[in-house]
Amino acid sequence: MPLLNDQKCKASRYQTKGTMDIPKKICVNGNDIKLDNRYDCSTECVIYVAVCKLCNQKQPKTNFYFGQTLNSLMSRCNGHREKFKDTKFEQSALSCHNKEEHEENLGEKLTNFSFGVVKHVSPGIVPRLYSRTDQESLKI
């Protein structure tokens, strides 16, 4: 069994607790990627990885999602979690995956995924297509 990384979700009252259980090193398309153990779910400006636990049980190392956020990973996970509804699932790659591959588990929201911080980046590196105000007005 691979060694788990030391990244933790320290916010015990949030639903992301227990989801940061990816191994210290993952292999994606033949490339080893090491998670940076200096960061956790409260770190802002990160590139993160989400792994579908259900797909990984069937075919390990085949289903990864990489995302980036200016907010903390915890906040971004909450954004993904909000999209696990029949009317909004297309607004998140994770809920789309769950709906298409594991529709019977759509109500489980993010419990089917493990998360890890790949790296911390400068805020200028993460492209911002529109502000939060614009997102609200566009109902994205």
C-alpha positions as CSV (number, residue, x, y, z in Angstrom):
1,M,0.0,0.0,0.0
2,P,1.4,3.4,-0.9
3,L,2.4,5.8,1.8
4,L,-0.2,8.5,2.3
5,N,0.9,12.1,2.1
6,D,1.0,14.4,5.2
7,Q,-1.5,16.9,3.8
8,K,-4.5,17.2,6.0
9,C,-7.7,19.1,6.2
10,K,-7.4,20.8,9.6
11,A,-10.8,22.3,9.5
12,S,-12.7,19.6,11.4
13,R,-16.1,21.2,11.0
14,Y,-15.9,21.2,7.2
15,Q,-16.8,18.4,4.9
16,T,-13.4,18.3,3.2
17,K,-12.0,16.6,6.4
18,G,-10.8,13.1,5.5
19,T,-10.7,13.7,1.7
20,M,-7.0,14.5,1.5
21,D,-5.8,10.9,1.5
22,I,-3.9,10.6,-1.8
23,P,-0.5,8.9,-1.7
24,K,2.6,11.1,-1.5
25,K,3.4,10.3,-5.1
26,I,1.0,9.6,-7.9
27,C,1.6,8.4,-11.5
28,V,-0.3,10.3,-14.2
29,N,0.3,9.2,-17.8
30,G,3.6,7.7,-16.9
31,N,4.8,10.8,-15.0
32,D,5.4,10.7,-11.2
33,I,3.9,13.7,-9.5
34,K,4.8,14.4,-5.8
35,L,2.4,16.3,-3.6
36,D,3.8,19.1,-1.6
37,N,3.4,18.3,2.0
38,R,3.9,21.9,3.2
39,Y,0.3,22.7,2.1
40,D,-3.2,21.6,3.2
41,C,-6.8,22.4,2.4
42,S,-6.5,25.9,3.8
43,T,-3.7,26.9,1.4
44,E,-4.8,29.5,-1.2
45,C,-3.5,29.7,-4.8
46,V,-2.9,26.1,-5.5
47,I,-3.0,23.5,-8.3
48,Y,-4.8,20.5,-6.9
49,V,-5.6,17.0,-8.0
50,A,-8.8,15.0,-7.4
51,V,-8.9,11.3,-7.8
52,C,-12.1,9.3,-8.2
53,K,-12.0,6.6,-5.5
54,L,-14.6,4.4,-7.3
55,C,-12.7,4.4,-10.6
56,N,-9.4,3.9,-8.9
57,Q,-10.8,0.7,-7.3
58,K,-11.7,-0.7,-10.8
59,Q,-8.7,0.6,-12.7
60,P,-6.0,2.3,-10.6
61,K,-4.2,5.3,-12.0
62,T,-6.7,6.1,-14.7
63,N,-8.9,8.9,-13.5
64,F,-7.4,12.2,-12.3
65,Y,-8.7,15.8,-12.4
66,F,-6.3,18.7,-12.0
67,G,-7.7,22.1,-11.1
68,Q,-6.4,25.4,-10.0
69,T,-7.9,28.0,-7.6
70,L,-7.1,31.4,-6.1
71,N,-9.2,30.4,-3.1
72,S,-8.3,27.7,-0.6
73,L,-8.7,24.1,-1.6
74,M,-11.4,23.8,1.0
75,S,-13.4,26.7,-0.5
76,R,-12.9,25.2,-4.0
77,C,-14.2,21.8,-2.8
78,N,-17.3,23.5,-1.4
79,G,-17.8,25.1,-4.9
80,H,-17.6,21.6,-6.5
81,R,-19.9,20.2,-3.8
82,E,-22.6,22.8,-4.6
83,K,-22.8,21.5,-8.2
84,F,-23.8,17.9,-7.2
85,K,-27.5,18.7,-8.0
86,D,-29.4,17.6,-11.1
87,T,-29.8,21.2,-12.3
88,K,-26.1,22.2,-11.8
89,F,-24.0,19.1,-12.3
90,E,-22.7,20.3,-15.7
91,Q,-20.9,23.2,-14.0
92,S,-18.3,21.0,-12.3
93,A,-16.0,18.4,-13.9
94,L,-16.3,16.3,-10.7
95,S,-20.1,16.3,-10.6
96,C,-20.2,15.6,-14.3
97,H,-17.9,12.6,-13.9
98,N,-20.0,11.3,-11.0
99,K,-23.2,11.7,-12.9
100,E,-21.8,10.0,-16.0
101,E,-19.9,7.2,-14.3
102,H,-21.5,6.7,-10.9
103,E,-25.0,8.3,-11.1
104,E,-26.2,6.1,-8.2
105,N,-23.7,7.9,-6.0
106,L,-24.5,11.4,-7.0
107,G,-25.8,12.2,-3.6
108,E,-22.5,11.2,-2.0
109,K,-21.0,14.5,-3.5
110,L,-17.3,14.6,-2.9
111,T,-16.9,11.5,-0.7
112,N,-16.0,9.6,-3.9
113,F,-13.0,11.8,-4.4
114,S,-9.6,12.2,-2.8
115,F,-7.8,15.5,-3.0
116,G,-4.2,16.7,-2.8
117,V,-2.3,19.9,-3.3
118,V,0.2,19.6,-6.1
119,K,1.8,23.0,-5.7
120,H,1.3,26.5,-4.5
121,V,1.5,29.2,-7.2
122,S,1.6,32.9,-7.3
123,P,-1.8,34.5,-7.6
124,G,-0.7,36.0,-11.0
125,I,-0.1,32.5,-12.4
126,V,-3.7,31.4,-11.9
127,P,-5.7,33.0,-14.7
128,R,-8.8,34.7,-13.6
129,L,-11.4,34.9,-16.4
130,Y,-13.9,36.9,-14.5
131,S,-14.5,38.2,-11.1
132,R,-16.8,36.7,-8.4
133,T,-19.3,39.5,-9.1
134,D,-19.3,38.6,-12.8
135,Q,-19.8,34.9,-12.0
136,E,-22.8,35.8,-9.8
137,S,-24.4,37.9,-12.5
138,L,-23.9,35.2,-15.1
139,K,-25.2,32.5,-12.6
140,I,-22.2,30.3,-13.2
